[in-house]
């Protein structure tokens, strides 16, 4: 029986995933999922309470009443907590379900356990972004961890800025961990594994970017 160790797998992936390959049963998946989701929700709640990401709302301070402003902040906070709940789940199960047909020789539990690491890194990124957002007054599109900042120097096209802001140090790290995991645990050639992982991340980025852009357009129209 192999236990998922997020810290060990993140920094020593080769040894961790070899151990995962050799085991018949993976232990602690449900607990790790609960910990990741709980941590993500907590970070989201604390960030919203402190005002991280509320720059657009605060711009309306002088044009709307205090009650409307507080209500908007409340809705924003609820949205952030829901995002903290749903985003890690989406990351884990999107990748697991997408990878499963390509790596059908592996059981779903092992594939899902690999996707705990992208969800874990997503939560770490969110935690590190909170103080940056508060101190610098920036949003995710301007996070120093991603390419959104550089993209804004080239174009102000919202969709492209949102798309390239998804490419962060942590996403690249996640993709590398997935490649290492499948290379250690499957018999597919490395080149094919890299193509599958890159293709899956592109689909994920397009889905997330489209959702974010639609939400932003809806907020603007309201």
Secondary structure, DSSP 4 states (H G I P E B T S, - for coil): -EE--HHHHHHSHHHHHHHHHH-SSEESHHHHHHHHHHHHHHHHHHHHHHTTT-HHHHTTTTTS-HHHHHHHHHHHHHHHHHHHHHHHHHHHHHHHHHHHTTTTTS-HHHHHHHTHHHHHHHHHHHHHHHHHHHHH---GGG-TTBSHHHHHHH---HHHHHHHHT-BHHHHHHHHHHHHHHHHHS-S-HHHHHHHHHHHHHHHHHHHHHHHHHHHHHHHH-
